[in-house]
Structure formats: C-alpha cells, structure tokens
C-alpha cells in the first residue's frame, strides 16, 4: 500500500531517477532538481509517495498569491503510472490546502502535455488560464484549478 509522507534528503536519488524518466532532462535532472530545491521557500513543501521503501512519486506544493496552493512538479515514476499514485498525491495536496485555509489547488503543464491535461481533468481540475511563453518562446503552459472546500 502506498504511503504519502514528507520528503527527506535521502529521497533525492529516487527523485532524480523519476525526473530522468519523466522529463527531457536526462542526466541534467540532478542539477535541475538541486536548483529547484535551492529555490524552495520556507512555506513550500515536498511530498513523496512511497511503496516498500521506494519513492515512486513526488510533488512540490507552493502557495500562490491568488489563494491557491500550486501542485508543482508532480512526478510519478513511469513504472507506477496508472496505479493511482498521482491521484493520491493530489488528495494529499487537497488535505494540505484545506488545513492551510487555501481556497483552491492549481496545477500547470505544457499545452502539449495531453497526458497531464487529462490527469488534471480526471482529478477535478478545470482549465483556468493559458500562460504565454511560460516554458520559453512559443512554449505555453495551461493552468488548471480545483476548488477546495475549507
């Protein structure tokens, strides 16, 4: 049974392994993750989905100025896609948002990432806005939101 818990520094290697499989970074994933971890603010949180001591899913939660809690960098190792791990992480995000008095969850993804768009919609998120040039020139993101009952 998967367990959702807070990130620990020893999870770094598993997080990199997941990013190497779920992004185009390949061997650059180590540096990308280090850079992201260095930018974390005090109120940001990292959560991990663990199965039999193996970390198989990750998400970073970032409070947004608009009252939402952003589900950022939601990654599930490909060996565990379609197992409910991503949904479990979103459910944890909902609990955290509710505890923090946040009115909504948000998530963004590339406008080309149809799998993540479908996942967001399946988990109750609704398309909210297009972020022009978010990933670079002519590389837009789509932002989805989901209301949280406080």
Secondary structure, DSSP 8 states (H G I E B T S, - for coil): --EEEE--GGGHHHHHHHHHHHSS-GGGHHHHHHHHHHH--TT-EEEEEEETTEEEEEEEEEE-TTSEEEEEEEEE-GGGTTTTHHHHHHHHHHHHHHHTT-SEEEEEEETT-HHHHHHHHHTT-EEEEEETTTTSTT--EEEEEEE---
